[in-house]
Amino acid sequence: MAHNARRFWLRLHCRNRPFGLRSGKVFGMTHPHPTPDAPQVTVRGEGRLEVEPEFARIWVTVSARGTDRAETLADLTRRNARVLELVKGHGDAVEKLETGSLSSPGADPEGAREKVHAYTGRVRVTAELTDFTALGELVTRLADLELTSVDGPWWDLRPASPAYAEARRLAVEEAVQRARAYAGALGTSLASLLELSDAGLAEPPVPRRPGFGARAVAFAAEAAGEAPPLDLEPQRQTVTAEVVARFTMRPPAL
């Protein structure tokens, strides 16, 4: 009996807790309907800022082509090893290095009517760098390799970047300022916060086109021979956040 009574008390206590978190919303002791003694004001706050990117991502595609399958595969292996060596040679500037899709030379179709004239193979490598000076040097050296193309860079922020928290703080700050302005126009002031919710979670940076094209880099390296490192200008990232806030006001004297 005591056990059942304790369970009932826990349920009742949870229902009547003064504050809680649910579905991305922060609730206080809400009043479902405003009254003359507790008028309410609901506002939207927006936060927006531009920050420097934290890292850049590039895609490197290594290819090999030949009339012999084994030799083509060996050539692809050598070229891929050279690319990985160049990327790893930049040490701490490289935050992430991954081998993505692989297309190996196809097998010679024994007994096929059409003769295979060439075998081709490809490997795609993804690299993320935090040192943008090293990025320009690496891209130039990669573009100078035969049968190697570079796509990117794509500038980005980390998921846990402080920029997102700052955008949310600005959104809340603006919501409070707006609510105070409305209350001030009525000759009164805010009393308490009823509800604060995300109107739109902080959005990822606005997608932008890469800072260079693979063909342009390859052409420049080929024309100049020993090309100097590319001077890349990082593209600033736009971060936004929106909140909706509901407050009670002290009754104005109208």
URCORGI-V56909 format. One record per run of one state. SS is the DSSP state (A for helix, B for strand, O for the rest). FROM is the first residue (numbers start at 1). TO is the last residue. If there is no record, write none. Layout:
# URCORGI-V56909
ss->{SS;SS}
from->{FROM;FROM}
to->{TO;TO}
This chain:
# URCORGI-V56909
ss->{O;A;O;B;O;B;O;B;O;B;O;B;O;B;O;A;O;A;B;O;B;O;A;O;B;O;A;O;B;O;B;O;A;O;B;O}
from->{1;2;16;20;23;25;28;35;36;38;39;40;52;55;67;69;89;91;94;104;119;130;132;144;148;157;162;186;190;201;212;213;214;225;237;250}
to->{1;15;19;22;24;27;34;35;37;38;39;51;54;66;68;88;90;93;103;118;129;131;143;147;156;161;185;189;200;211;212;213;224;236;249;254}
